[in-house]
């Protein structure tokens, strides 16, 4: 149902009355009335009718489509078909991009088998088409010695040999090969709120690594932008069930905490992160670089959660 001018006014008035009535009356020295209390009913009816008519006569706005046809993306760090890396791959493919995937070396055989065994379902795109992955590249994620770095450099050389250059690079793994990006391309990394806030138990140097990643996002945005016009951004995504998240013991608790305390009290879907990546990689985001975009239902905006009972006596909007 479309929300008309009159309907939206009534909704605002109702919300206003509800929030005001929730506070002690001693806080107010005089009564507060709705903006429409002194108006004549006939005038309101005529005004809203005219407003509704004006809205209905406006031409429908055309949608802004994300078009990545002719673009080639390299998504590093895809280890399963449930995580953010896979969701980003599918979103980019749905927008028309060709997808190359870099997979963590230890899970490479299993992931390759999954695509072959369950490919008909996992590769399905909106509209009935199927995502095509011309080639999978094995990546070393645990960089403990120079040989590991050299291995990923060889992968980068292989990508350059096979495809010359890449338009879109997605970094969803601790170490990403430095594949060659074209002028005007886009690079996207994945981070987590532990880079800026204390998350007890999120240790092992990962919080520091994410903080460094976000700092590098800004520095690389300047350097790559000045040299080749490449945009560099990072998505700080909320907690989600994936193969990588299984290494964190309290992932399920973090998901429940987010659903309870975030402004949007719902589970975060991998597709929502994928859609954000597709937008950042597209011409629609041509002026966005050096940014950390939070896709976490707004959890990053909270100073403290309201689930612990501390704020029971205060007015808090709850579903």
NUVEXVEX-359844 format. One line per field, with one value per residue: x, y, z of N, C-alpha, C, CB in turn; residue number from 0; residue in three letters. Coordinates in pm, whole numbers. Glycine has a CB too. Layout:
% NUVEXVEX-359844
n_u = X	... $
n_v = Y	... $
n_w = Z	... $
ca_u = X	... $
ca_v = Y	... $
ca_w = Z	... $
c_u = X	... $
c_v = Y	... $
c_w = Z	... $
cb_u = X	... $
cb_v = Y	... $
cb_w = Z	... $
n = NUM	... $
res = ALA	... $
This chain:
% NUVEXVEX-359844
n_u = 85	59	209	43	27	-143	-159	108	137	-41	83	324	221	104	328	461	286	299	568	596	409	532	717	768	506	579	793	707	590	366	82	122	26	-96	17	-202	-422	-553	-647	-892	-1107	-1208	-1031	-795	-861	-901	-651	-480	-583	-523	-247	-203	-291	-106	122	55	40	298	568	687	991	1286	1473	1805	2031	2283	2551	2786	2885	3125	3330	3591	3634	3833	3801	3926	3968	3745	3589	3375	3023	2865	2967	3077	3248	3162	2900	2951	3077	2862	2687	2834	2853	2584	2545	2672	2948	3253	3376	3655	3803	3979	4092	4141	4421	4420	4147	4086	4052	3810	3629	3629	3518	3264	3151	3131	2974	2746	2686	2470	2283	2427	2543	2337	2174	1984	1690	1728	1962	2303	2597	2921	3241	3539	3795	3956	4177	4432	4511	4747	4676	4778	5039	5344	5610	5870	5837	5566	5465	5586	5452	5190	5253	5322	5072	4949	5097	5014	4744	4775	4902	4703	4481	4563	4475	4279	3958	3816	3898	3858	3915	3892	4029	4306	4555	4609	4675	4865	4722	4711	4551	4323	4330	4120	3989	3849	3897	3818	3792	3739	3633	3600	3412	3576	3806	3780	3650	3641	3630	3584	3776	3818	4086	4433	4568	4401	4222	4398	4506	4284	4242	4474	4426	4209	4332	4521	4344	4273	4523	4602	4392	4454	4710	4670	4459	4565	4762	4646	4376	4228	3979	3957	3806	3656	3450	3292	3169	2896	2867	2858	2750	2988	3248	3497	3426	3381	3609	3606	3496	3271	3092	2817	2698	2766	2616	2355	2367	2395	2151	1980	2060	2126	2021	1856	1679	1744	1858	2173	2224	2428	2399	2337	2575	2708	2560	2626	2897	2882	2766	2972	3169	3073	2994	2816	2923	3129	3255	3333	3579	3843	3686	3523	3268	2998	2822	2609	2362	2353	2484	2733	2684	2594	2649	2626	2472	2118	2023	2076	1929	1985	1863	1594	1399	1387	1259	1255	1244	1096	1060 $
n_v = -119	217	496	776	1142	1219	984	945	1167	1106	880	988	1160	975	831	1037	1099	860	838	1066	1021	823	925	1068	1280	1498	1612	1788	2116	2211	2102	1898	1918	1756	1851	1882	1941	2191	2234	2245	1972	1949	2101	1963	1725	1808	1914	1694	1532	1676	1666	1392	1349	1492	1343	1098	1167	1205	1101	762	685	584	286	260	73	-165	-209	-421	-535	-671	-635	-772	-967	-1047	-1249	-1299	-1543	-1704	-1968	-2129	-2178	-2012	-1791	-1441	-1387	-1555	-1463	-1205	-1265	-1376	-1158	-974	-1122	-1140	-881	-877	-916	-1095	-1370	-1456	-1678	-1696	-1941	-2061	-2259	-2511	-2586	-2601	-2837	-2948	-2736	-2703	-2945	-2916	-2722	-2860	-3079	-2971	-2766	-2681	-2567	-2391	-2214	-2074	-1785	-1478	-1461	-1688	-1746	-1877	-1863	-1838	-1966	-1925	-2003	-2142	-2034	-2148	-2025	-1914	-1864	-1848	-1673	-1731	-1741	-1639	-1801	-1850	-1601	-1578	-1779	-1678	-1461	-1589	-1682	-1439	-1370	-1573	-1509	-1266	-1356	-1517	-1347	-1087	-834	-706	-582	-552	-608	-814	-843	-1078	-1223	-1294	-1256	-1128	-1180	-951	-871	-741	-438	-259	75	298	103	-102	-175	-384	-455	-668	-612	-594	-498	-513	-385	-126	-125	-275	-618	-864	-1159	-1175	-1232	-1308	-1132	-1046	-828	-613	-651	-601	-333	-225	-289	-121	124	101	102	370	488	350	423	684	660	468	592	836	746	558	602	422	302	244	68	-43	-292	-316	-575	-730	-993	-1332	-1656	-1863	-2051	-1948	-1808	-2004	-2054	-1881	-1898	-1781	-1699	-1753	-1641	-1375	-1319	-1342	-1140	-917	-922	-864	-613	-432	-146	-229	-500	-782	-1075	-1065	-1094	-1267	-1188	-920	-795	-869	-726	-465	-464	-497	-254	-74	-147	-59	194	362	425	599	819	742	655	527	472	322	114	36	-258	-386	-394	-165	-195	-91	169	173	259	117	-193	-262	-480	-575	-505	-269	-43	-63	102	316	479	277	191	-102	-402 $
n_w = 0	-89	76	151	154	364	513	595	758	966	1068	1165	1357	1530	1615	1743	1955	2095	2177	2337	2538	2673	2844	3174	3294	3439	3319	3138	3104	2992	2802	2509	2178	1881	1551	1392	1544	1560	1311	1045	970	707	560	594	466	200	141	169	-29	-259	-239	-260	-520	-666	-618	-733	-1001	-1077	-1285	-1293	-1134	-1298	-1243	-1107	-1250	-1167	-1358	-1466	-1689	-1908	-1732	-1528	-1241	-959	-691	-386	-137	-111	37	82	8	156	280	294	80	-128	-161	-249	-489	-633	-645	-797	-1031	-1100	-1175	-1411	-1431	-1505	-1324	-1133	-904	-599	-384	-54	7	168	161	-99	-274	-169	-199	-475	-547	-433	-597	-833	-762	-639	-798	-957	-787	-616	-795	-901	-1022	-971	-1168	-1309	-1450	-1461	-1263	-1396	-1350	-1474	-1386	-1099	-848	-637	-315	-69	259	516	601	685	628	393	167	148	75	-172	-307	-342	-499	-731	-803	-863	-1086	-1255	-1292	-1423	-1652	-1762	-1795	-1835	-1708	-1429	-1345	-1108	-775	-501	-166	52	235	456	330	17	-325	-523	-779	-1114	-1160	-1366	-1506	-1340	-1202	-931	-588	-317	25	314	643	1005	1295	1515	1457	1540	1780	2109	2114	2316	2329	2059	1940	1879	1721	1520	1546	1544	1292	1130	1192	1083	819	755	783	579	369	340	285	51	-112	-168	-294	-505	-628	-719	-893	-1076	-1083	-940	-724	-375	-124	186	331	632	778	955	1210	1092	981	861	694	768	997	1181	1319	1526	1845	1964	1770	1715	1942	1903	1676	1776	1968	1804	1664	1872	1971	1766	1567	1354	1403	1305	1129	969	626	392	130	147	203	-28	-221	-150	-212	-489	-559	-475	-653	-888	-1144	-1015	-772	-821	-705	-458	-239	-29	187	472	480	674	705	883	1002	1148	1390	1455	1526	1783	2122	2356	2433	2466	2599	2849	3069	3197	3099	3148	3266	3101	2807	2537	2205	2102	1914 $
ca_u = 0	138	191	6	63	-224	-122	237	116	-103	184	415	150	88	458	492	206	345	696	578	335	616	798	691	438	644	895	644	521	236	44	170	-79	-55	18	-329	-534	-624	-687	-1027	-1106	-1229	-908	-699	-903	-876	-507	-418	-627	-442	-111	-203	-308	21	216	16	61	440	613	763	1136	1351	1570	1947	2082	2427	2593	2929	2913	3257	3427	3642	3660	3906	3756	4019	3925	3618	3617	3250	2913	2781	3033	3066	3320	3075	2787	3003	3098	2733	2632	2908	2814	2447	2554	2731	3094	3315	3428	3765	3799	4097	4046	4243	4483	4376	4008	4068	3990	3671	3548	3616	3424	3131	3098	3099	2867	2626	2695	2342	2214	2515	2576	2214	2163	1848	1646	1743	2092	2401	2728	3029	3373	3634	3912	3982	4319	4462	4585	4800	4623	4865	5169	5437	5749	5881	5790	5422	5446	5627	5348	5082	5305	5310	4930	4925	5156	4928	4625	4817	4930	4578	4379	4628	4443	4154	3886	3766	3967	3791	4008	3817	4122	4411	4659	4555	4779	4856	4698	4717	4420	4322	4305	3979	3931	3799	3944	3730	3837	3640	3682	3507	3405	3684	3912	3755	3590	3690	3548	3655	3791	3855	4230	4523	4617	4308	4169	4503	4517	4171	4268	4575	4360	4130	4428	4574	4239	4283	4651	4599	4297	4529	4817	4615	4374	4649	4840	4568	4233	4164	3910	3982	3711	3644	3320	3297	3047	2858	2894	2782	2791	3065	3357	3599	3376	3380	3730	3577	3406	3149	3024	2671	2659	2777	2502	2238	2386	2367	2007	1910	2103	2142	1899	1773	1684	1726	1983	2242	2238	2549	2362	2337	2715	2736	2499	2706	3020	2848	2750	3102	3248	3004	3006	2731	3006	3249	3319	3355	3706	3900	3577	3488	3122	2948	2702	2594	2232	2370	2542	2849	2641	2554	2751	2608	2351	2006	1968	2124	1839	2025	1776	1455	1309	1388	1179	1332	1155	1119	967 $
ca_v = 0	340	587	907	1253	1217	866	967	1262	1036	793	1072	1207	862	804	1147	1084	743	864	1167	963	726	996	1121	1406	1608	1671	1886	2223	2233	1989	1902	1872	1722	1966	1892	1958	2316	2245	2202	1842	1962	2153	1853	1629	1863	1931	1563	1482	1744	1614	1256	1358	1537	1232	994	1213	1211	982	667	700	466	230	270	-63	-185	-276	-455	-614	-643	-624	-899	-955	-1153	-1252	-1381	-1583	-1779	-2103	-2205	-2109	-1945	-1673	-1313	-1392	-1617	-1372	-1096	-1322	-1391	-1025	-919	-1199	-1100	-750	-895	-930	-1227	-1396	-1547	-1702	-1746	-2021	-2101	-2383	-2634	-2623	-2590	-2956	-2963	-2631	-2735	-3057	-2863	-2653	-2960	-3168	-2895	-2644	-2637	-2483	-2286	-2119	-2014	-1640	-1428	-1458	-1820	-1769	-1944	-1800	-1916	-1936	-1983	-2066	-2129	-2022	-2179	-1919	-1942	-1762	-1838	-1623	-1746	-1734	-1579	-1892	-1833	-1479	-1608	-1861	-1589	-1380	-1674	-1680	-1311	-1379	-1661	-1431	-1168	-1430	-1570	-1246	-956	-739	-725	-457	-548	-698	-824	-899	-1133	-1317	-1218	-1219	-1129	-1153	-820	-885	-613	-375	-164	214	321	-17	-92	-276	-390	-546	-697	-589	-627	-388	-527	-293	3	-145	-392	-738	-962	-1291	-1167	-1208	-1362	-1026	-1015	-693	-522	-667	-531	-190	-192	-299	0	232	82	141	515	519	298	502	801	623	406	690	934	682	489	627	305	329	143	79	-161	-319	-372	-655	-785	-1137	-1417	-1797	-1903	-2143	-1872	-1766	-2118	-2051	-1795	-1980	-1713	-1641	-1762	-1542	-1244	-1304	-1316	-1008	-818	-922	-805	-478	-342	-71	-319	-626	-893	-1141	-1011	-1193	-1249	-1118	-776	-755	-884	-614	-345	-475	-471	-109	-8	-179	-7	338	437	467	653	922	687	584	549	464	197	109	-63	-334	-467	-358	-47	-229	-5	298	159	276	7	-266	-241	-612	-621	-463	-140	64	-110	210	420	447	220	132	-245	-468 $
ca_w = 0	-96	189	100	240	486	592	659	866	1078	1128	1242	1475	1622	1674	1833	2078	2170	2242	2441	2649	2743	2941	3287	3261	3510	3234	3049	3175	2929	2718	2372	2089	1745	1462	1320	1636	1538	1171	1012	902	563	500	592	365	67	122	148	-158	-361	-229	-314	-664	-722	-611	-828	-1137	-1109	-1359	-1213	-1150	-1352	-1151	-1141	-1256	-1153	-1481	-1466	-1809	-1965	-1624	-1475	-1098	-889	-552	-310	-4	-113	85	83	-63	255	333	225	-47	-228	-185	-332	-624	-700	-672	-910	-1149	-1135	-1240	-1543	-1430	-1512	-1190	-1105	-760	-530	-271	43	-38	235	130	-244	-335	-124	-260	-617	-554	-404	-714	-934	-715	-605	-877	-1013	-689	-565	-900	-952	-1007	-989	-1306	-1369	-1512	-1376	-1256	-1455	-1296	-1570	-1325	-956	-816	-497	-246	65	350	634	557	798	583	259	63	134	-2	-309	-369	-387	-610	-850	-840	-928	-1220	-1335	-1329	-1524	-1775	-1818	-1825	-1853	-1601	-1355	-1320	-970	-684	-372	-69	165	297	523	234	-118	-424	-586	-922	-1183	-1179	-1477	-1471	-1310	-1141	-794	-493	-201	130	418	778	1113	1391	1613	1419	1603	1911	2181	2109	2399	2271	1919	1957	1779	1634	1412	1560	1498	1147	1068	1206	982	688	732	762	444	275	317	220	-85	-189	-216	-387	-626	-694	-790	-999	-1180	-1071	-879	-599	-273	-14	272	391	766	783	1084	1228	1001	983	743	728	839	1128	1271	1401	1641	1925	2006	1654	1732	2043	1841	1586	1859	2028	1701	1637	1987	2005	1651	1534	1274	1477	1213	1095	853	519	312	7	171	186	-170	-294	-122	-290	-629	-571	-465	-772	-1006	-1169	-923	-659	-885	-622	-324	-221	103	286	539	479	770	666	1005	1060	1232	1520	1480	1579	1923	2224	2451	2402	2559	2633	2980	3176	3251	3051	3155	3306	3000	2689	2426	2106	2084	1821 $
c_u = 88	107	165	48	-12	-182	9	224	56	-3	281	348	135	219	495	416	259	473	681	509	419	704	711	632	503	750	838	566	385	207	97	62	-22	-65	-117	-447	-617	-675	-829	-1021	-1120	-1101	-804	-732	-869	-727	-440	-458	-546	-300	-102	-209	-177	123	185	43	209	481	697	912	1196	1458	1713	2005	2233	2472	2745	2965	3047	3366	3468	3682	3738	3868	3844	3961	3793	3648	3492	3143	2818	2839	3016	3136	3235	2958	2831	3024	2967	2671	2702	2870	2675	2445	2625	2880	3136	3390	3542	3775	3933	4053	4163	4290	4432	4234	3982	4003	3842	3581	3526	3515	3281	3069	3057	2980	2736	2617	2562	2268	2301	2543	2454	2209	2018	1811	1667	1876	2188	2534	2834	3161	3476	3750	3917	4133	4341	4549	4635	4756	4713	5006	5264	5583	5752	5829	5640	5390	5478	5521	5235	5126	5299	5165	4897	4980	5072	4804	4661	4844	4802	4485	4433	4600	4306	4090	3849	3842	3894	3881	3927	3898	4236	4519	4603	4667	4758	4843	4689	4576	4429	4300	4155	3911	3888	3853	3859	3785	3724	3703	3574	3517	3513	3803	3901	3701	3651	3588	3621	3659	3828	4004	4312	4576	4520	4251	4271	4518	4405	4188	4370	4515	4281	4219	4487	4472	4251	4412	4651	4500	4366	4629	4763	4526	4455	4720	4755	4418	4157	4102	3931	3888	3708	3501	3343	3165	3021	2887	2802	2836	2862	3176	3464	3556	3375	3504	3713	3466	3272	3073	2873	2622	2666	2659	2376	2247	2351	2217	1930	1938	2119	2013	1802	1784	1648	1861	2043	2262	2360	2519	2364	2478	2754	2681	2577	2835	2994	2829	2885	3188	3192	3029	2917	2809	3135	3322	3348	3487	3764	3799	3568	3336	3076	2819	2677	2463	2243	2434	2658	2810	2607	2672	2747	2477	2243	1944	1999	2036	1872	1925	1628	1357	1305	1303	1272	1234	1192	1017	865 $
c_v = 124	428	725	1015	1250	1101	888	1066	1196	945	872	1121	1097	830	910	1131	969	773	964	1106	865	793	1046	1257	1524	1677	1782	1989	2253	2115	2009	1844	1838	1845	1986	1922	2082	2331	2196	2069	1854	2008	2045	1756	1679	1874	1798	1506	1544	1691	1476	1259	1398	1424	1128	1035	1222	1086	893	683	571	417	247	129	-64	-269	-296	-542	-572	-628	-763	-878	-1075	-1145	-1350	-1415	-1654	-1924	-2190	-2124	-2040	-1813	-1549	-1316	-1449	-1526	-1255	-1144	-1329	-1256	-960	-990	-1161	-965	-757	-916	-1076	-1251	-1496	-1559	-1754	-1815	-2064	-2242	-2509	-2680	-2624	-2715	-2972	-2859	-2658	-2847	-3009	-2797	-2751	-3045	-3093	-2766	-2592	-2545	-2366	-2178	-2047	-1864	-1597	-1421	-1590	-1847	-1834	-1870	-1894	-1870	-2001	-2056	-2038	-2124	-2056	-2070	-1968	-1830	-1742	-1800	-1625	-1734	-1677	-1669	-1877	-1708	-1505	-1689	-1773	-1497	-1459	-1680	-1552	-1311	-1467	-1588	-1331	-1236	-1474	-1460	-1104	-861	-768	-589	-440	-651	-696	-904	-948	-1242	-1235	-1171	-1233	-1102	-1019	-835	-747	-559	-271	-23	235	202	8	-207	-268	-492	-566	-682	-627	-517	-396	-439	-160	-8	-268	-505	-844	-1100	-1291	-1132	-1263	-1258	-984	-874	-590	-529	-594	-380	-143	-193	-172	123	223	121	288	551	472	373	625	761	565	504	790	870	628	514	509	344	212	166	-51	-171	-381	-444	-709	-933	-1222	-1559	-1831	-1996	-2071	-1836	-1881	-2122	-1962	-1862	-1913	-1648	-1641	-1660	-1401	-1216	-1271	-1179	-899	-808	-853	-656	-382	-265	-152	-458	-743	-957	-1079	-1121	-1162	-1171	-967	-718	-764	-769	-485	-346	-447	-322	-38	-32	-113	142	423	488	532	758	872	611	619	534	325	199	-1	-127	-433	-438	-241	-74	-136	128	293	180	164	-63	-243	-372	-654	-576	-327	-30	26	3	324	378	399	154	-14	-301	-550 $
c_w = 0	24	134	196	370	576	665	774	988	1147	1214	1369	1578	1692	1776	1964	2162	2245	2356	2562	2729	2848	3055	3253	3331	3427	3147	3130	3115	2838	2577	2282	1952	1657	1395	1411	1605	1395	1151	937	752	494	489	480	226	38	93	14	-270	-361	-290	-465	-730	-724	-717	-972	-1176	-1186	-1270	-1241	-1203	-1256	-1200	-1136	-1237	-1271	-1479	-1585	-1869	-1861	-1575	-1329	-1047	-742	-476	-174	1	-75	91	11	34	302	248	89	-159	-263	-272	-475	-700	-734	-791	-1039	-1196	-1206	-1374	-1547	-1448	-1382	-1193	-953	-711	-402	-184	12	33	199	-20	-304	-298	-190	-408	-638	-530	-526	-823	-893	-691	-687	-926	-917	-645	-668	-957	-922	-1020	-1137	-1379	-1436	-1412	-1379	-1314	-1394	-1386	-1503	-1175	-935	-669	-435	-112	157	471	588	676	757	441	147	39	52	-149	-381	-423	-499	-740	-898	-914	-1070	-1312	-1382	-1439	-1658	-1844	-1868	-1840	-1736	-1543	-1331	-1173	-886	-550	-279	51	234	356	426	94	-218	-492	-737	-985	-1207	-1290	-1424	-1451	-1247	-997	-710	-367	-102	231	556	879	1218	1499	1578	1494	1745	1977	2169	2190	2334	2125	1914	1843	1683	1526	1423	1512	1346	1074	1079	1104	842	657	714	621	338	239	243	74	-173	-248	-324	-517	-702	-776	-910	-1113	-1172	-1012	-746	-502	-155	66	326	528	790	923	1093	1142	1006	852	789	808	980	1229	1361	1524	1722	1952	1890	1671	1834	1987	1748	1666	1925	1928	1674	1749	2001	1888	1626	1448	1335	1386	1187	969	750	435	185	25	160	39	-252	-272	-202	-437	-654	-570	-589	-897	-1026	-1078	-803	-708	-802	-481	-322	-85	215	347	555	574	716	779	1077	1157	1366	1555	1543	1728	2017	2326	2414	2506	2604	2776	3095	3235	3216	3058	3186	3205	2882	2578	2331	2085	1987	1899 $
cb_u = -96	109	314	-144	38	-373	-111	340	26	-223	260	462	13	36	566	459	59	364	798	496	211	702	873	779	292	705	959	552	606	234	-108	304	-189	-142	125	-355	-482	-535	-591	-1100	-1216	-1343	-854	-696	-1052	-940	-444	-457	-776	-442	-66	-321	-418	76	214	-130	-2	524	694	718	1202	1413	1541	2023	2045	2463	2551	2966	2800	3251	3370	3764	3528	4063	3604	4154	3918	3549	3680	3206	2836	2760	3177	3124	3446	3024	2730	3136	3162	2637	2644	3060	2821	2360	2625	2699	3151	3411	3317	3901	3687	4197	3968	4188	4631	4383	3911	4202	4065	3662	3615	3752	3461	3137	3202	3220	2910	2624	2782	2256	2175	2646	2648	2091	2251	1833	1717	1638	2152	2420	2763	3030	3387	3687	4040	3918	4372	4531	4496	4957	4484	4868	5157	5414	5817	6025	5823	5355	5533	5760	5292	5030	5450	5362	4841	4987	5300	4889	4567	4943	5017	4507	4276	4580	4449	4179	3761	3611	4117	3650	4116	3681	4175	4474	4786	4442	4783	4980	4568	4792	4371	4213	4361	3908	4031	3645	4096	3584	3964	3582	3725	3537	3268	3729	3909	3661	3436	3718	3522	3590	3665	3768	4277	4455	4742	4194	4130	4637	4516	4038	4317	4694	4268	4033	4540	4616	4099	4276	4767	4565	4177	4601	4911	4535	4291	4751	4923	4594	4177	4268	3759	4131	3570	3745	3233	3323	3054	2712	2880	2786	2669	3122	3418	3634	3236	3370	3848	3534	3471	3182	3062	2631	2748	2908	2480	2225	2531	2441	1956	1951	2231	2181	1936	1817	1589	1661	1961	2378	2111	2610	2224	2278	2809	2679	2354	2737	3081	2721	2662	3176	3253	2855	2970	2614	3039	3213	3232	3238	3807	3962	3444	3562	3067	2922	2721	2710	2171	2239	2590	2924	2520	2492	2735	2606	2381	1900	2022	2263	1839	2163	1813	1442	1350	1531	1096	1439	1162	1113	1044 $
cb_v = 1	415	586	914	1384	1206	743	1018	1374	955	718	1191	1261	740	795	1281	1061	624	914	1285	894	651	1113	1133	1399	1557	1565	1815	2349	2367	1971	1824	1978	1609	1950	1765	1967	2432	2167	2309	1755	2060	2271	1780	1600	2000	1995	1466	1509	1896	1611	1175	1458	1656	1168	962	1347	1225	1023	522	740	495	83	367	-130	-254	-194	-525	-597	-521	-540	-951	-941	-1140	-1292	-1310	-1465	-1771	-2097	-2240	-2209	-2036	-1700	-1203	-1475	-1752	-1321	-1042	-1461	-1471	-935	-930	-1349	-1096	-651	-781	-874	-1241	-1446	-1496	-1800	-1632	-2145	-2092	-2374	-2615	-2528	-2566	-3081	-2951	-2494	-2775	-3166	-2764	-2555	-3048	-3236	-2862	-2667	-2756	-2567	-2347	-2189	-2083	-1568	-1289	-1351	-1840	-1636	-2090	-1763	-1901	-1986	-1876	-2016	-2247	-1879	-2315	-1794	-1956	-1799	-1973	-1479	-1879	-1873	-1544	-2037	-1823	-1364	-1683	-1962	-1507	-1335	-1815	-1695	-1197	-1433	-1785	-1357	-1093	-1553	-1653	-1248	-893	-594	-800	-451	-574	-658	-892	-794	-1189	-1424	-1302	-1307	-1023	-1265	-733	-966	-627	-310	-200	311	358	-130	-93	-256	-426	-492	-840	-441	-768	-386	-673	-268	83	-159	-358	-785	-971	-1366	-1061	-1267	-1469	-1069	-1116	-666	-556	-817	-575	-158	-290	-420	22	227	-64	111	590	452	149	545	871	523	281	764	994	571	342	661	189	352	146	113	-155	-414	-260	-771	-759	-1176	-1363	-1890	-1779	-2203	-1748	-1709	-2247	-2002	-1651	-2015	-1609	-1717	-1904	-1555	-1233	-1432	-1425	-991	-853	-1065	-876	-486	-422	58	-320	-622	-846	-1292	-948	-1196	-1385	-1163	-745	-842	-1014	-596	-336	-615	-548	-55	-57	-328	-33	367	350	347	711	1046	593	619	684	500	181	86	3	-409	-441	-478	16	-374	20	347	21	410	58	-414	-153	-715	-571	-563	-102	99	-217	262	451	570	119	209	-320	-559 $
cb_w = 122	-227	284	74	169	451	504	558	820	1030	1019	1158	1437	1548	1566	1768	2043	2078	2141	2388	2599	2643	2874	3413	3299	3639	3147	2947	3175	2849	2716	2356	2077	1688	1357	1244	1777	1572	1081	929	956	533	582	726	377	55	245	260	-179	-338	-83	-258	-700	-643	-473	-811	-1155	-980	-1482	-1242	-1016	-1490	-1128	-1044	-1389	-1016	-1605	-1335	-1914	-2047	-1506	-1559	-1020	-909	-542	-295	83	-255	220	228	-148	373	350	310	-32	-177	-52	-274	-614	-612	-547	-885	-1120	-1010	-1149	-1624	-1300	-1637	-1099	-1168	-725	-499	-320	187	-19	383	199	-310	-293	28	-240	-677	-453	-288	-769	-962	-587	-456	-992	-1047	-567	-518	-1010	-893	-1111	-924	-1379	-1467	-1565	-1420	-1110	-1609	-1147	-1660	-1391	-876	-848	-484	-227	63	395	714	496	864	589	231	100	273	53	-311	-267	-270	-581	-820	-714	-847	-1211	-1253	-1206	-1477	-1745	-1715	-1717	-1982	-1654	-1220	-1406	-964	-666	-385	-24	119	192	632	253	-132	-529	-551	-949	-1317	-1048	-1580	-1580	-1434	-1145	-792	-460	-242	201	401	797	1176	1455	1622	1269	1520	1900	2330	1959	2538	2288	1841	2085	1703	1571	1412	1706	1566	1109	1133	1349	991	684	849	867	425	333	450	297	-83	-102	-99	-320	-590	-592	-694	-941	-1172	-1204	-859	-623	-227	-65	388	301	875	684	1111	1375	857	1004	668	601	763	1115	1192	1318	1595	2055	2110	1527	1776	2167	1763	1502	1967	2078	1572	1619	2114	2076	1525	1462	1123	1598	1080	1076	893	432	277	-40	309	274	-220	-251	28	-274	-669	-457	-340	-791	-995	-1313	-877	-570	-1018	-616	-282	-334	110	221	679	335	908	526	1100	1130	1254	1522	1351	1502	1946	2293	2600	2393	2494	2538	3002	3283	3201	2908	3261	3441	2955	2644	2477	1971	2218	1721 $
n = 0	1	2	3	4	5	6	7	8	9	10	11	12	13	14	15	16	17	18	19	20	21	22	23	24	25	26	27	28	29	30	31	32	33	34	35	36	37	38	39	40	41	42	43	44	45	46	47	48	49	50	51	52	53	54	55	56	57	58	59	60	61	62	63	64	65	66	67	68	69	70	71	72	73	74	75	76	77	78	79	80	81	82	83	84	85	86	87	88	89	90	91	92	93	94	95	96	97	98	99	100	101	102	103	104	105	106	107	108	109	110	111	112	113	114	115	116	117	118	119	120	121	122	123	124	125	126	127	128	129	130	131	132	133	134	135	136	137	138	139	140	141	142	143	144	145	146	147	148	149	150	151	152	153	154	155	156	157	158	159	160	161	162	163	164	165	166	167	168	169	170	171	172	173	174	175	176	177	178	179	180	181	182	183	184	185	186	187	188	189	190	191	192	193	194	195	196	197	198	199	200	201	202	203	204	205	206	207	208	209	210	211	212	213	214	215	216	217	218	219	220	221	222	223	224	225	226	227	228	229	230	231	232	233	234	235	236	237	238	239	240	241	242	243	244	245	246	247	248	249	250	251	252	253	254	255	256	257	258	259	260	261	262	263	264	265	266	267	268	269	270	271	272	273	274	275	276	277	278	279	280	281	282	283	284	285	286	287	288	289	290	291	292	293	294	295	296	297	298	299	300	301	302	303	304	305	306	307	308	309	310	311	312	313	314	315	316	317	318 $
res = UNK	UNK	UNK	UNK	UNK	UNK	UNK	UNK	UNK	UNK	UNK	UNK	UNK	UNK	UNK	UNK	UNK	UNK	UNK	UNK	UNK	UNK	UNK	UNK	UNK	UNK	UNK	UNK	UNK	UNK	UNK	UNK	UNK	UNK	UNK	UNK	UNK	UNK	UNK	UNK	UNK	UNK	UNK	UNK	UNK	UNK	UNK	UNK	UNK	UNK	UNK	UNK	UNK	UNK	UNK	UNK	UNK	UNK	UNK	UNK	UNK	UNK	UNK	UNK	UNK	UNK	UNK	UNK	UNK	UNK	UNK	UNK	UNK	UNK	UNK	UNK	UNK	UNK	UNK	UNK	UNK	UNK	UNK	UNK	UNK	UNK	UNK	UNK	UNK	UNK	UNK	UNK	UNK	UNK	UNK	UNK	UNK	UNK	UNK	UNK	UNK	UNK	UNK	UNK	UNK	UNK	UNK	UNK	UNK	UNK	UNK	UNK	UNK	UNK	UNK	UNK	UNK	UNK	UNK	UNK	UNK	UNK	UNK	UNK	UNK	UNK	UNK	UNK	UNK	UNK	UNK	UNK	UNK	UNK	UNK	UNK	UNK	UNK	UNK	UNK	UNK	UNK	UNK	UNK	UNK	UNK	UNK	UNK	UNK	UNK	UNK	UNK	UNK	UNK	UNK	UNK	UNK	UNK	UNK	UNK	UNK	UNK	UNK	UNK	UNK	UNK	UNK	UNK	UNK	UNK	UNK	UNK	UNK	UNK	UNK	UNK	UNK	UNK	UNK	UNK	UNK	UNK	UNK	UNK	UNK	UNK	UNK	UNK	UNK	UNK	UNK	UNK	UNK	UNK	UNK	UNK	UNK	UNK	UNK	UNK	UNK	UNK	UNK	UNK	UNK	UNK	UNK	UNK	UNK	UNK	UNK	UNK	UNK	UNK	UNK	UNK	UNK	UNK	UNK	UNK	UNK	UNK	UNK	UNK	UNK	UNK	UNK	UNK	UNK	UNK	UNK	UNK	UNK	UNK	UNK	UNK	UNK	UNK	UNK	UNK	UNK	UNK	UNK	UNK	UNK	UNK	UNK	UNK	UNK	UNK	UNK	UNK	UNK	UNK	UNK	UNK	UNK	UNK	UNK	UNK	UNK	UNK	UNK	UNK	UNK	UNK	UNK	UNK	UNK	UNK	UNK	UNK	UNK	UNK	UNK	UNK	UNK	UNK	UNK	UNK	UNK	UNK	UNK	UNK	UNK	UNK	UNK	UNK	UNK	UNK	UNK	UNK	UNK	UNK	UNK	UNK	UNK	UNK	UNK	UNK	UNK	UNK	UNK	UNK	UNK	UNK	UNK	UNK	UNK	UNK	UNK	UNK	UNK	UNK	UNK	UNK	UNK	UNK	UNK $
